[in-house]
Amino acid sequence: MLQYMDHPPCASIEEQPAMIGGKATSLLLTLMQLPDEKPSYHTIALDCNLVKY
């Protein structure tokens, strides 16, 4: 796709959608198993990669 752009970016961030989906599914299943427990809020940081062109 970048070959069709007039000014392609020199770098981009590669995220891991499978890892994000897996973590979201895990959190959802945990919430479903403990319906009476009040959910706690916390930050989750997942790795990403800088891709240089």
N, C-alpha and C positions, 0 to 999 in steps of 0.2 A: 504494500500500500504506500510506503514512503517514496517509492520511485516515481509516483505520479504527482507528488507535491512539489510546488515551485521552490519552497524553502523548507526542506525536511529538518526536523529537530536534530541537534547534535547529541542528545541523550534523552532517555526516558526512564521511568520507573517501572520495573516489572514486578507486579504483585502476584501472589500465589492464590488464585481463586479456589483451588481445591482445598488448600489449607484453611482459608477463611470459612468455606462452607462446612468443613469438618468440625472446626471449633464452634461455629454457630449451632450445628446439629447437636454436638455434645452438650452445650449449655442448655439448649431447648429440652433435651431428654432429661437432664438433671432437674430442670424446673418442673417437668411433667411428673417425675417420680416423687417430688416433694411438694405437692400442691398447697399444703397448709403453711409452709415456711415462707416468710417474707423474703423476696429476692434482694440480694445485696448488689450494689453497683460497684464495679471496679473496672480499671482500664486493662485492656489486653493488647499487647504489642506483638505483631507478627513480623517476621523478617521480610524484606523486599530487596531487590537488586537494582543497581544503577547500570543501565545498558548504554554503552557509548557506541556511536555510529561512526 
